[in-house]
Every structure is written in structure tokens, then in C-alpha cells.
Amino acid sequence: MTELPKISFIIPVLHLKRPLNKARFFIPRYALPDVLRDLHENVTLPHEVIVVCNAQDKELVDFVSLHPHIDKYCLNNMNVGVARSWNMGAEMAESEALCFVNDDVEVGRGGIERLFAILAGSVEVAQVGPMGALWNGAEHLRYVGENAIEEAHAISGFLFMLRASAFRKVGGFDPAYSPAGFEEIDMSFALRSYGWKCLVVPGLNIKHHHHHGVSSYRSRVAYLGKEIDTQELHERNKAYFISKWLPDHA
């Protein structure tokens, strides 16, 4: 890097190539090498790439520690969960904006620059992303911002950008949601509780290849030396979200 980055891309990773969802075996998998290529080739703003590695597979560790387009990395000896990984990446970041990216997201040209322009354009805006929704209690109600920039209750978690100062103000992501689920919704609720806006920006060349993600099928997730079933995890985190943000519905 020849100058301080304007954007820090933070990417947690468990696998060099995501495990196959057998029900979607015919759909190609997008993975970390693809995301790194996209960021290198398609993002024109000064940026840094930070990878938080949550596994000790030698092939993955070697890839992360030696890849020329990864500026900083953290090697954890176990899966610490999404919220902690995002917080770790943010601690290493040196930019004006934090962009949290899944390792199965295709990033085309112009999308990141557009998100950054909207975020930097108003101090009232703390979070932007290509997809977001209105919520009814703890349930997804409907997507918004499909035809014009629109405020959302929560920005979708596969890719979103935060103002770094706002991230620090709210204290980062809540690790109580570990290993995953509701932490990105919680962040949007936290930001809006301070009076900031969360905006969906449509028409971006960004695509989420979600078909082989852990949320696409039921499984058990290992984290911090224990395991939890994904359905049990969803119900647990939903209950915690309600107790935190919607106590009257608890």
C-alpha cells in the first residue's frame, strides 16, 4: 500500500473451498481465492484486505499467510465465530470504512466505490449494503431498496460497509451471537438506536453465491471447543435478539 486505505475489507474464513451442499451440487462454489481476485481486479479505491482464519488446515493457513493480496491476517486455532472474527478484523483496520465480506461473494466493478460514496456523503449514514430489509419484531418482513436507495431496519450480512467511527461508538459486534446468526441485524439495530441511517443501495455489481453456505442446509457447527445444531442456534440467537431489542415481545 502506498497510502492509507479508505476501505478495510474484512473476511472471516473457515475453508479454502466451502463444503459442498449436496442438494445444490450442480451449482459452482465461490470461495476465498475468487473473492481476493475480485477485490484486487475490481476495486479502484485505496484499500487493505484483512483475513481472519478460523481453522488450522495447513492448506488454508499456507494460502492465507502467503497470498500477495492479503495485507493482514489473523490465524485462530479454532472457530471463534463471526462476531468475534469481524471484531478482530476491525481491530487491525486502518481505514475510514470497514467492509465486511463473506468468502462467497462476487464483487464486480463499481459496486464498492458506489457504497463508499454513499457512506462518505452524509454523516447521518453509518451503514450501507446491496441488500437489506424491514423487520417485524424478530422476523424478516420484506426487502427494501430494490429500485432506489432506501432505509432498512437491517442490512444483509453477506457484504456491508460501516463507518469506522460508528463501529467503535456502538462497541463492535456482540459475541453473544457466536458462532453466527443475527449479529449483523443486531449491528443495524445498534446503529439506528444512535440515530444513524442504514441504507440499501440497489443496482450494484455484487452477487452472493449463498448456495453452499452453512445457512443453506441444516448441520452442526463447531466453535470455541463445542458444537451446536444450526436450527438450535437460530432459535437461541433469535431469543437473545428479542430479549435485547424487543423485551416487550420476550
Secondary structure, DSSP 4 states (H G I P E B T S, - for coil): --S--SEEEEEEES-SSPPP-GGGTTSPPP-HHHHHHHHHHH--S-EEEEEEE----HHHHHHHHH-TT--EEEE-SS---HHHHHHHHHHH--SSEEEEE-TTEEE-TTHHHHHHHHHHT-TTEEEEES-EEEEETTEEEEEE-SSS-EE-SEE-TTEEEEEHHHHHHHTS--GGGTTSSSHHHHHHHHHHHTT-EEEE--S-SEEE-GGGSGGGS--EEEETTEEEEHHHHHHHHHHHHHHHH-GGG-
